């Protein structure tokens, strides 16, 4: 009983499932719908409860390899997950395209069958399997002939597939659209007008396929028709009748004419052969040769005007077509008499060589001409080149004289090749020529020439005597003795010294040598002339200016003139320990007799006891204190100053200054180093310094005197002006031989040291008693007497 109940239950469940799956729900959508588009609401269409969709685990089971659709479990909407392409999903043979799926729910289990029809859209354009369709059609094909063309294909179906074809406009072809058994469309090409390959060998057409969609789509293909040739054109010559002229005695093989016939056909239908017709005489065929391939007619036998004057011939051109065609022309050849005798030249007299200074119109040669021909062929003309300084002068019939027409110059043209050319007046003219060489003899008519009119030669001082300075070579275009040159130095005295004592020149090659060693500090330049003279008769000469510049060497070391010291001695200086920072301790002055560049002097410490105590100006040589003395500083300081010039290599001189510090200025006098009373103030080293300082002092003194005179002459309105003390002082100073200016006199620095900040004047060396010095301020406590209250004071020791 229990088993029976179970069987009934299973049958009942099976019947319910069969009933649930038996019904099919049908939908239709167009292809290419966007992703997310809603197809249908399954809750409404399948009478489902939207609230139980998640609990019953609703899902879609697609019978396809892609998941195109899915269901929204919240709303029950069936929507597109991926775009559907009908042409990809279904083949073109299927008119209807379905996508089948099952909607499955659980608790209780239910399955719904759904069919989704995919409707076609016109999303594909027609296209041809080949982009170009080639057809070969003979030009003899009659009108009305049909030719099959490849059809176009369209993946769409129904009304969206290919509907019709169109052909581009032309006058020879049209198309007729046909329908196949499967409904496909194709086109036949129909010839409406016969073709002519000679007019147009290729026809380019455009075939367009159009589908029935909205909007319609189309695709194109090129139809290229090649027209095949037939032999329907006969060869034709450029002319029907030819008339030619040929000279007698034309060489064998000479080209008479190149016949060229044309055939509008192609291939073998246009290949031509040339031949004589039966109407051409044997004499003509023996005299002229006809090339059957090229149509060239050449001379085969000798032509003689006296034997045969006219030749007639007829030439045929035949093509190689199956049914050969031909064309012909006639040729008349006229033989002309030719000028076959050359004129002759005979030289009766010729004078060579001649001097280059030969006079114009002088006769050089006499020639005669002749020609055995008659008429114009026997008339001759004689010529010489136009670019020559000669001309022809006719003396009698057929006799000519060659005369000089322009002055001759051997240096420009040493000889002339004169070519006499005689030409008759025949057609074509014949000619002959004869060449003679005229040589010119040299005359001394050219002066020697230097490459430059002015030579500047730089010579380094301290040169070795006999050193080669330069080679001054002139050129003479004459020949032999007229070009042999001798060189001289034109004498010129400078400071009672002849140039030949300083320089020498090789008379044969012009090499210039120095005879002595030059010193830039004594001699800086020389200016003289050199003459070049040839050996002609009479001799000719020219000269050139030579400027010798002595170039300075750094051969003089600086000489220290301040502070003054005996040779090899040490300068001793005493300064108060109370000296302020920045006070002038000493000033080193050095002179260099070299040129400006080499004499530029810089100063620097070579040795210093305390580098933090003193500073040295590298340009003016002033030694100043960098700080005040302290009780820890030693009483004796040793300074070694080097003065270095700017030469290469640099030269230098050193001075050693021994500084001793004292408590007062009075103590300093007792420790002074005694200055030698006698020394050579006008030595070679000090001569330039004395001259320079004296000149500067004199100019400043004159300036001060002029200023004082102008001030004394200025009128005062209140009372008469008293005698000017400055003028008295100036007169008094003018009698003092050793008066100097502090600011410009190096000798002053060797005697005194002015401390401008404290107004002190320190005596460095013993000063001659009774000496007077003009200073710009009144130092106090120095033992000097002020004799004036003016700005520039005279101090008396």
C-alpha positions as a printed Julia matrix, in Angstrom:
797×3 Matrix{Float64}:
   0.0     0.0      0.0
   2.89    2.31     0.89
   4.71    1.61    -2.4
   1.65    2.42    -4.36
   1.34    5.85    -2.72
   4.96    6.62    -3.63
   4.46    5.81    -7.3
   1.4     8.05    -7.54
   3.38   10.93    -6.05
   6.2    10.49    -8.62
   3.77   10.38   -11.51
   2.09   13.51   -10.27
   5.45   15.39    -9.98
   6.52   14.25   -13.44
   3.23   15.44   -14.96
   3.67   18.86   -13.28
   7.21   19.25   -14.69
   6.09   18.27   -18.19
   3.35   20.82   -18.05
   5.8    23.49   -16.84
   8.27   22.96   -19.69
   5.78   22.45   -22.47
   4.91   26.16   -23.04
   7.41   28.47   -24.91
   7.57   32.26   -24.5
   8.6    34.11   -27.7
  10.39   37.48   -27.94
  11.99   39.34   -30.89
  14.67   42.07   -30.82
  16.87   43.72   -33.48
  20.54   42.82   -33.6
  23.24   45.17   -32.29
  21.16   46.38   -29.32
  23.21   48.3    -26.76
  24.41   46.58   -23.62
  21.92   46.98   -20.76
  18.87   47.29   -23.04
  15.74   45.62   -21.52
  14.2    42.86   -23.63
  11.17   41.9    -21.45
   9.89   41.66   -17.86
   9.79   37.97   -16.95
   7.81   38.6    -13.75
   4.91   39.99   -15.73
   5.15   37.62   -18.7
   5.64   34.46   -16.6
   3.33   35.46   -13.71
   6.06   35.33   -11.1
   6.34   36.95    -7.72
   9.1    39.55    -7.83
   9.67   39.24    -4.07
  10.65   35.56    -4.3
  13.12   35.8     -7.22
  16.21   35.87    -5.01
  14.92   33.08    -2.77
  14.11   30.88    -5.71
  17.51   31.57    -7.34
  16.24   32.6    -10.74
  18.8    32.16   -13.52
  19.14   32.03   -17.34
  20.54   29.0    -19.15
  21.53   30.02   -22.72
  22.0    27.43   -25.42
  24.98   29.35   -26.9
  28.68   29.79   -26.41
  28.3    33.36   -25.12
  26.16   34.85   -22.42
  24.26   37.45   -24.4
  21.38   37.93   -21.86
  20.84   37.95   -18.11
  17.95   38.55   -15.67
  17.76   41.24   -12.98
  16.87   39.37    -9.75
  15.46   42.53    -8.18
  13.05   43.52   -10.96
  12.76   40.37   -13.07
  13.81   42.24   -16.26
  15.56   40.34   -19.03
  18.39   42.61   -20.39
  21.23   42.5    -22.95
  24.69   41.76   -21.54
  26.67   41.7    -24.84
  25.79   42.99   -28.32
  24.3    40.32   -30.58
  25.53   40.05   -34.18
  22.96   38.14   -36.25
  25.5    37.38   -39.04
  27.83   35.83   -36.47
  25.09   33.92   -34.64
  23.18   32.5    -37.63
  24.26   31.56   -41.14
  23.06   33.5    -44.17
  20.99   30.47   -45.33
  18.66   30.82   -42.34
  15.9    33.32   -42.9
  14.93   33.26   -39.22
  17.49   33.46   -36.43
  16.54   32.34   -32.87
  18.4    32.39   -29.6
  16.96   29.74   -27.24
  17.21   29.88   -23.43
  15.68   28.46   -20.23
  14.58   30.37   -17.15
  15.07   28.15   -14.07
  13.59   28.75   -10.59
  13.9    26.56    -7.49
  11.74   25.86    -4.42
   9.66   24.66    -6.18
  11.56   23.86    -9.35
  10.12   25.44   -12.48
  11.65   25.77   -16.02
  10.39   28.2    -18.67
  11.43   27.92   -22.35
  12.08   31.21   -24.13
  12.82   31.82   -27.82
  14.44   35.15   -28.7
  14.21   36.02   -32.4
  17.13   38.18   -33.69
  15.91   40.54   -36.39
  18.35   41.55   -39.15
  19.55   45.18   -39.53
  21.3    46.68   -42.53
  24.69   46.92   -40.81
  26.82   45.45   -43.62
  27.62   46.98   -47.01
  27.87   44.84   -50.17
  31.42   43.96   -51.23
  33.07   42.19   -54.16
  35.38   39.26   -53.72
  37.91   41.0    -56.0
  38.53   44.73   -56.06
  39.46   44.66   -59.78
  37.84   42.6    -62.55
  40.02   42.23   -65.7
  38.48   41.43   -69.11
  40.25   40.92   -72.46
  37.99   41.8    -75.43
  39.06   41.82   -79.07
  38.44   45.01   -81.03
  36.67   42.87   -83.65
  34.0    41.74   -81.11
  30.52   42.74   -82.4
  28.11   44.89   -80.42
  25.68   43.01   -78.16
  28.25   40.52   -76.83
  27.75   39.68   -73.1
  30.45   39.13   -70.47
  29.88   37.75   -66.95
  31.01   39.79   -63.98
  31.69   38.68   -60.42
  28.71   39.3    -58.14
  28.81   41.19   -54.83
  27.95   39.59   -51.47
  26.16   41.06   -48.45
  26.01   39.23   -45.06
  22.61   40.77   -44.39
  19.41   38.93   -45.37
  16.05   39.76   -46.79
  15.65   43.26   -48.07
  19.03   44.29   -46.67
  20.99   42.13   -49.11
  22.19   43.15   -52.64
  19.32   44.58   -54.68
  20.84   46.03   -57.88
  24.04   47.1    -59.74
  25.15   50.32   -61.47
  27.91   50.92   -64.08
  29.84   54.17   -64.53
  29.02   56.26   -67.6
  30.74   55.22   -70.85
  29.87   54.91   -74.55
  30.8    51.27   -75.13
  29.3    49.19   -72.29
  26.18   48.73   -70.2
  25.03   46.1    -67.66
  22.0    43.87   -67.19
  21.07   42.75   -63.65
  20.11   39.04   -63.3
  18.52   37.12   -60.38
  19.79   33.67   -59.42
  17.75   30.7    -58.18
  18.66   31.5    -54.58
  17.52   35.11   -55.04
  21.02   36.56   -55.32
  21.66   39.36   -57.8
  24.47   39.45   -60.4
  25.27   41.59   -63.5
  26.29   40.87   -67.12
  28.48   43.36   -69.04
  27.06   44.07   -72.53
  29.1    45.65   -75.4
  26.92   48.37   -76.95
  29.48   49.86   -79.39
  32.4    48.2    -81.2
  35.91   48.85   -79.83
  38.92   50.35   -81.58
  42.25   49.58   -79.91
  44.06   52.3    -81.86
  41.76   54.92   -80.32
  41.58   53.51   -76.77
  43.44   50.4    -75.65
  42.11   50.2    -72.07
  38.67   51.05   -70.65
  38.38   51.61   -66.88
  34.83   51.13   -65.51
  33.35   51.25   -61.99
  30.72   48.61   -61.01
  28.63   49.55   -57.94
  26.47   47.06   -55.91
  23.6    48.58   -53.84
  21.56   46.74   -51.13
  17.88   47.29   -50.26
  18.34   48.56   -46.71
  17.31   51.95   -45.37
  19.53   53.8    -45.72
  21.02   51.85   -48.59
  24.66   50.72   -48.49
  26.94   50.09   -51.49
  30.29   48.64   -52.56
  32.37   49.11   -55.7
  34.81   47.18   -57.91
  36.95   48.27   -60.87
  36.25   46.68   -64.24
  39.35   46.97   -66.49
  38.74   46.07   -70.13
  41.85   45.41   -72.27
  41.16   45.75   -76.0
  42.96   43.08   -78.05
  44.42   44.09   -81.4
  43.45   42.82   -84.88
  45.3    43.58   -88.1
  42.97   46.26   -89.41
  45.51   49.05   -90.25
  47.89   49.16   -93.24
  51.42   50.65   -92.87
  51.81   54.3    -93.93
  54.93   56.41   -94.75
  55.43   59.98   -93.58
  55.3    61.11   -97.2
  54.11   59.55  -100.4
  56.87   61.19  -102.5
  60.46   61.96  -101.37
  62.97   64.17  -103.23
  66.6    64.05  -102.02
  69.98   65.5   -103.0
  73.3    63.73  -102.55
  76.82   64.83  -103.34
  78.94   62.87  -105.73
  81.83   60.83  -104.3
  79.79   60.18  -101.14
  81.56   57.39   -99.24
  80.25   53.85   -99.29
  77.81   53.25   -96.43
  76.74   56.9    -96.21
  73.14   57.25   -95.06
  70.84   58.67   -97.74
  67.54   58.53   -95.88
  65.94   56.62   -93.03
  62.44   55.65   -94.14
  59.97   55.18   -91.31
  56.51   53.75   -91.92
  54.01   53.42   -89.04
  51.35   50.8    -88.33
  48.7    51.6    -85.71
  48.32   47.92   -84.83
  50.43   46.16   -82.2
  52.46   43.01   -81.87
  53.19   41.16   -85.08
  50.52   43.25   -86.82
  52.83   46.28   -86.51
  56.17   44.59   -87.39
  57.23   45.9    -90.83
  59.63   44.84   -93.6
  60.9    47.13   -96.4
  61.62   46.13  -100.02
  62.03   47.56  -103.54
  59.06   47.24  -105.89
  59.33   45.69  -109.35
  59.43   49.18  -110.86
  62.91   49.96  -109.32
  65.73   49.53  -111.86
  68.68   47.19  -111.31
  71.14   50.15  -111.6
  69.41   51.86  -108.71
  69.39   48.68  -106.6
  73.13   48.23  -107.32
  73.94   51.82  -106.29
  71.79   52.03  -103.14
  71.15   49.45  -100.42
  67.79   49.15   -98.59
  67.78   47.62   -95.08
  64.6    45.45   -94.91
  64.31   45.79   -91.1
  65.14   49.47   -90.42
  64.23   51.11   -93.76
  67.65   52.82   -94.03
  68.87   53.57   -97.58
  72.67   53.85   -97.8
  75.23   54.33  -100.59
  76.25   50.96  -102.05
  78.28   52.02  -105.12
  80.31   55.06  -106.26
  78.34   58.13  -107.26
  79.55   60.15  -110.22
  77.7    63.25  -111.3
  78.99   62.94  -114.86
  77.66   59.31  -115.21
  74.28   59.42  -113.5
  72.45   62.47  -112.17
  69.0    61.13  -111.1
  67.87   57.86  -109.42
  64.18   56.83  -109.07
  62.97   54.06  -106.75
  59.76   52.72  -105.2
  59.78   51.22  -101.64
  57.07   48.97  -100.13
  56.44   48.47   -96.35
  54.56   45.22   -95.41
  53.35   44.13   -91.95
  53.55   40.57   -90.56
  49.9    40.04   -89.73
  47.93   36.92   -90.7
  46.39   38.88   -93.51
  49.34   41.17   -94.27
  48.76   44.76   -95.39
  51.25   47.07   -97.14
  51.96   50.71   -98.07
  54.41   52.28  -100.55
  56.25   55.53  -101.43
  58.4    56.87  -104.32
  61.9    58.41  -103.9
  63.83   60.66  -106.34
  67.57   61.12  -105.62
  69.46   63.98  -107.32
  73.3    63.75  -107.49
  75.07   67.13  -107.11
  78.49   68.13  -108.28
  80.97   68.65  -105.39
  84.09   70.71  -104.78
  86.72   67.96  -104.81
  89.96   70.01  -105.2
  91.61   71.55  -102.13
  93.21   75.02  -102.24
  97.01   75.25  -101.73
  99.34   77.55   -99.69
 102.96   78.39  -100.5
 105.23   80.41   -98.12
 107.61   82.53  -100.21
 109.44   84.36   -97.39
 109.58   84.08   -93.58
 111.68   86.02   -91.01
 112.27   84.44   -87.56
 113.43   85.17   -84.85
 112.84   88.94   -84.46
 113.36   91.37   -81.56
 110.37   91.92   -79.32
 110.6    95.7    -79.93
 110.14   95.32   -83.7
 108.25   98.24   -85.26
 104.6    98.06   -86.28
 103.89   97.4    -90.01
 107.12   95.45   -90.44
 106.73   92.56   -92.96
 107.31   89.15   -91.37
 106.34   86.74   -94.21
 105.04   86.55   -97.81
 102.63   83.75   -98.89
 100.7    82.81  -102.06
  97.46   80.76  -102.5
  95.87   78.81  -105.41
  92.92   76.4   -106.25
  92.54   74.15  -109.32
  88.74   74.3   -109.28
  86.75   76.82  -111.31
  83.9    79.18  -110.54
  83.06   79.66  -106.91
  84.93   76.46  -106.12
  88.16   78.15  -107.35
  87.76   81.45  -105.45
  89.84   81.31  -102.22
  90.11   83.39   -99.05
  93.17   83.52   -96.69
  92.78   83.98   -92.92
  94.88   84.03   -89.75
  93.55   83.82   -86.14
  91.93   87.02   -84.88
  93.65   87.05   -81.47
  97.15   87.71   -82.82
  99.06   91.0    -83.18
  99.41   90.5    -86.95
  97.37   91.22   -90.05
  97.34   90.16   -93.71
  97.9    92.69   -96.47
  97.21   91.71  -100.1
 100.16   92.76  -102.29
  98.96   91.34  -105.66
  96.64   88.66  -107.02
  96.75   85.69  -104.63
  99.84   87.13  -102.83
  99.67   88.28   -99.2
 102.09   89.9    -96.69
 102.07   89.15   -92.95
 102.82   92.43   -91.08
 103.01   93.42   -87.36
  99.82   95.2    -86.26
 100.5    95.72   -82.51
 103.61   96.09   -80.29
 105.04   92.72   -79.24
 106.04   91.72   -75.69
 108.17   88.61   -75.19
 107.39   88.5    -71.47
 103.7    88.02   -72.25
 104.03   85.75   -75.32
 107.54   84.41   -76.1
 106.54   82.95   -79.48
 103.61   82.8    -81.88
 102.33   79.87   -83.94
 100.78   81.64   -86.93
  98.37   79.4    -88.86
  97.47   80.43   -92.42
  94.07   78.98   -93.43
  92.93   79.12   -97.08
  89.26   78.28   -97.9
  87.48   78.18  -101.25
  83.89   79.23  -101.81
  82.64   75.86  -102.96
  79.71   74.01  -101.42
  80.79   72.55   -99.13
  83.98   74.67   -98.94
  87.4    73.01   -98.86
  90.35   74.41   -96.96
  94.01   73.91   -96.22
  96.35   75.4    -93.62
 100.02   75.98   -92.94
 101.59   76.86   -89.58
 104.85   78.72   -88.94
 106.48   79.59   -85.59
 107.69   83.14   -84.93
 110.21   83.43   -82.07
 110.81   86.73   -80.22
 114.22   87.82   -78.92
 114.45   89.44   -75.47
 115.13   93.15   -74.91
 115.87   94.65   -71.48
 112.56   96.47   -71.1
 111.41   95.35   -67.63
 112.6    96.72   -64.3
 113.04   94.29   -61.37
 109.92   93.97   -59.24
 109.72   93.21   -55.51
 106.61   91.31   -54.29
 106.0    94.12   -51.77
 106.75   97.83   -51.81
 107.33   97.94   -48.05
 108.82   95.28   -45.77
 108.43   95.28   -42.0
 110.91   92.94   -40.3
 110.79   92.29   -36.56
 114.12   91.43   -34.95
 114.4    90.22   -31.36
 117.02   92.16   -29.4
 120.21   90.39   -28.31
 120.33   88.7    -31.71
 123.47   86.94   -32.81
 125.69   88.95   -35.23
 125.38   87.57   -38.75
 121.85   86.25   -38.19
 119.6    86.04   -41.27
 116.76   88.57   -40.92
 114.82   88.02   -44.15
 115.16   87.24   -47.85
 114.2    90.15   -50.12
 113.96   88.69   -53.6
 112.92   90.64   -56.68
 111.77   89.22   -60.02
 112.74   90.31   -63.53
 110.73   88.72   -66.38
 113.52   89.35   -68.9
 115.96   86.65   -70.04
 119.65   85.88   -69.62
 121.76   88.84   -68.45
 118.69   91.06   -68.48
 117.27   89.08   -65.53
 120.48   88.64   -63.47
 119.93   90.84   -60.38
 122.33   92.43   -57.92
 121.13   93.76   -54.52
 122.5    96.86   -52.68
 121.73   98.73   -49.47
 121.23  102.42   -50.23
 123.51  104.27   -47.81
 121.85  106.29   -45.08
 123.51  107.56   -41.91
 121.71  107.51   -38.55
 123.6   109.13   -35.67
 126.81  109.07   -37.76
 126.32  105.34   -38.32
 126.02  103.96   -41.86
 123.45  101.28   -42.63
 126.18   99.11   -44.13
 127.77   98.97   -40.67
 124.56   97.58   -39.18
 123.23   95.37   -41.97
 124.55   93.51   -45.01
 122.77   91.97   -47.99
 123.89   89.11   -50.21
 124.15   90.73   -53.67
 123.15   87.51   -55.41
 120.1    86.24   -53.52
 118.93   89.25   -51.46
 119.41   87.65   -48.02
 119.54   90.39   -45.37
 121.81   89.87   -42.34
 122.41   91.77   -39.08
 126.06   92.74   -38.48
 125.69   93.53   -34.77
 123.67   92.7    -31.71
 120.8    95.17   -31.18
 119.64   96.49   -27.82
 115.99   97.58   -27.61
 116.82  100.02   -24.82
 119.23  101.85   -27.16
 117.86  101.29   -30.7
 114.22  100.59   -31.44
 113.91  100.78   -35.23
 115.71  101.4    -38.54
 114.38  102.59   -41.9
 116.4   102.24   -45.1
 116.1   101.21   -48.79
 117.35   98.2    -50.75
 117.92   98.39   -54.52
 117.72   95.53   -57.04
 119.55   96.16   -60.35
 119.65   93.91   -63.44
 122.66   93.31   -65.7
 121.12   94.56   -68.92
 122.4    97.34   -71.11
 121.42   99.89   -69.98
 120.7    98.39   -66.51
 117.3    98.89   -64.88
 116.65   99.0    -61.15
 113.99   99.44   -58.46
 114.1    99.75   -54.69
 112.03   98.77   -51.7
 111.69  100.29   -48.21
 112.73   98.13   -45.27
 111.52   98.87   -41.74
 113.46   97.02   -39.05
 111.67   96.9    -35.68
 113.69   95.8    -32.65
 111.49   93.66   -30.39
 112.11   93.94   -26.68
 113.25   90.99   -24.55
 112.97   90.81   -20.82
 116.73   91.19   -20.32
 116.76   93.84   -17.58
 115.89   92.97   -14.03
 114.06   95.52   -11.87
 116.31   97.88    -9.87
 115.14   98.95    -6.41
 115.77  102.69    -5.95
 113.82  103.17    -2.75
 114.48  102.54     0.06
 118.05  103.47    -0.87
 120.79  101.17     0.29
 124.38  100.41    -0.44
 124.99   97.45    -2.74
 124.24   94.23    -0.87
 123.36   95.99     2.41
 120.24   95.66     4.52
 117.92   98.63     4.97
 117.3    99.39     8.61
 114.18  101.31     9.65
 112.96  102.42    13.06
 109.3   102.99    13.81
 107.49  103.87    17.06
 105.69  100.99    18.76
 102.69  103.29    19.06
 102.19  103.26    15.27
  98.5   103.02    14.35
  96.88  100.43    12.13
  97.21  101.33     8.44
 100.25  103.59     8.94
 102.83  103.75     6.17
 105.97  101.92     7.28
 107.99  102.09     4.06
 107.56  102.2      0.29
 109.51  100.05    -2.15
 110.13  101.62    -5.56
 111.72   99.63    -8.4
 112.47  100.62   -12.0
 112.8    98.4    -15.11
 114.32   99.75   -18.33
 112.53   97.21   -20.54
 109.43   98.0    -22.61
 106.07   98.75   -21.04
 104.89   95.15   -20.94
 108.11   93.75   -19.53
 108.59   96.66   -17.09
 105.26   96.3    -15.32
 106.34   95.55   -11.71
 104.48   93.86    -8.89
 105.61   93.57    -5.27
 105.18   90.79    -2.78
 106.66   89.56     0.47
 109.3    86.9      0.09
 109.85   86.63     3.84
 108.1    88.32     6.76
 108.57   87.79    10.5
 104.88   88.22    11.3
 102.45   87.95     8.38
  99.62   89.41    10.47
 101.47   92.64    11.23
 102.31   94.1      7.81
 100.62   94.34     4.39
 102.23   95.08     1.02
 100.41   96.72    -1.9
 101.42   94.65    -4.93
 101.17   97.62    -7.32
 102.67  100.67    -5.51
 104.96   98.84    -3.03
 103.6   100.54     0.09
 104.18   98.64     3.35
 101.57   99.43     6.0
 100.7    98.09     9.41
  97.73   95.77     9.58
  97.32   96.28    13.32
  99.0    98.07    16.24
 102.06   96.58    17.94
 101.47   94.57    21.09
 103.81   93.85    23.95
 104.18   90.29    22.62
 105.49   91.38    19.23
 109.3    91.18    18.9
 111.15   94.48    18.68
 112.92   93.5     15.47
 111.01   92.61    12.28
 112.65   91.34     9.1
 110.85   91.97     5.78
 112.14   90.64     2.45
 110.31   92.23    -0.51
 110.67   90.94    -4.05
 109.94   93.22    -7.05
 109.04   91.09   -10.1
 108.53   92.31   -13.68
 105.92   91.03   -16.18
 108.32   89.39   -18.66
 108.55   85.78   -19.74
 110.46   84.5    -17.9
 110.03   87.08   -15.14
 113.07   88.82   -13.57
 113.13   90.14   -10.04
 115.08   92.02    -7.39
 114.82   91.83    -3.62
 115.35   94.23    -0.75
 115.67   93.3      2.92
 114.21   95.77     5.42
 115.08   95.39     9.09
 112.48   97.18    11.22
 113.18   98.1     14.83
 110.45   99.43    17.06
 111.22  102.24    19.55
 109.2   103.92    22.25
 109.64  107.55    21.0
 110.62  109.23    17.8
 113.7   110.79    19.49
 115.22  107.35    20.07
 115.01  106.63    16.45
 117.63  109.2     15.5
 120.37  107.49    17.47
 119.88  104.15    15.81
 119.81  105.42    12.23
 122.01  103.64     9.76
 124.61  105.97     8.37
 124.1   106.79     4.72
 127.17  106.88     2.52
 128.03  110.44     1.64
 129.36  109.62    -1.75
 127.58  107.54    -4.38
 127.22  107.74    -8.11
 123.82  109.46    -8.45
 124.21  109.47   -12.25
 124.87  105.79   -12.68
 123.31  103.94   -15.61
 120.6   102.52   -13.37
 119.58  105.88   -11.83
 119.95  108.08   -14.91
 116.41  107.51   -16.2
 114.95  107.94   -12.69
 116.77  111.26   -12.19
 115.66  112.57   -15.59
 112.03  111.53   -14.97
 111.86  112.93   -11.45
 113.55  116.16   -12.5
 111.09  116.65   -15.37
 108.07  116.06   -13.14
 109.46  118.37   -10.41
 110.18  121.11   -12.93
 106.64  120.94   -14.41
 105.05  121.08   -10.94
 107.27  124.01    -9.91
 106.27  125.95   -13.01
 102.59  125.21   -12.24
 102.95  126.47    -8.64
 104.76  129.67    -9.79
 102.04  130.43   -12.34
  99.34  129.9     -9.69
 101.11  132.18    -7.2
 101.57  134.95    -9.79
  97.87  134.79   -10.71
  96.85  135.08    -7.03
  99.17  138.04    -6.39
  97.75  139.94    -9.36
  94.15  139.65    -8.06
  92.99  143.19    -6.86
  91.59  143.74    -3.33
  88.98  146.49    -2.81
  89.8   147.49     0.85
  93.59  148.1      0.86
  96.72  147.49    -1.08
  97.94  143.95    -1.03
 101.07  143.24     0.98
 103.96  141.48    -0.62
 103.09  137.85    -1.22
 105.05  135.53     1.04
 104.48  132.65    -1.31
 106.32  134.45    -4.06
 109.19  135.14    -1.71
 109.29  131.54    -0.72
 109.14  130.49    -4.36
 112.08  132.76    -5.2
 113.97  131.41    -2.24
 113.15  127.86    -3.23
 114.3   128.42    -6.77
 117.85  128.89    -5.48
 117.84  125.64    -3.55
 119.26  122.84    -5.66
 117.89  119.97    -3.63
 114.23  121.12    -3.3
 111.71  118.38    -4.08
 108.0   117.55    -3.83
 106.9   114.9     -1.38
 104.11  113.44    -3.49
 106.19  112.84    -6.62
 109.84  112.55    -5.54
 111.22  109.06    -4.92
 114.28  110.63    -3.29
 112.0   112.1     -0.61
 110.92  108.6      0.45
 114.54  107.66     0.94
 114.94  110.58     3.45
 111.59  110.92     5.22
 108.52  108.88     6.08
 105.32  110.91     6.43
 102.61  109.54     8.67
  99.53  111.31     7.44
  97.16  110.25    10.21
  99.21  111.63    13.13
 100.87  114.45    11.19
 104.37  113.12    11.92
 107.41  113.16     9.69
 110.05  110.54    10.51
 113.66  111.1      9.39
 115.06  107.93     7.83
 118.58  109.08     6.88
 120.87  112.01     7.77
 119.78  115.15     5.94
 122.28  117.81     4.76
 122.19  120.84     7.04
 120.35  123.87     5.66
 118.3   121.83     3.15
 114.77  122.94     2.38
 111.82  120.8      1.2
 108.36  121.77    -0.02
 105.69  119.65     1.69
 101.9   119.66     1.63
 101.43  119.84     5.45
 103.4   120.84     8.57
 104.54  117.77    10.5
 105.01  118.49    14.15
 107.71  117.19    16.46
 110.1   116.4     13.62
 112.69  119.09    14.2
 111.75  120.87    10.95
 111.05  124.6     10.79
 107.97  126.02     9.08
 108.87  129.07     7.02
 105.41  129.62     5.52
 101.78  129.39     6.55
 100.55  128.56     3.08
  99.15  125.2      1.95
 102.49  124.27     0.38
 105.11  124.92     3.06
 108.88  125.21     2.86
 110.52  123.29     5.67
 114.07  124.01     6.81
 116.1   121.43     8.72
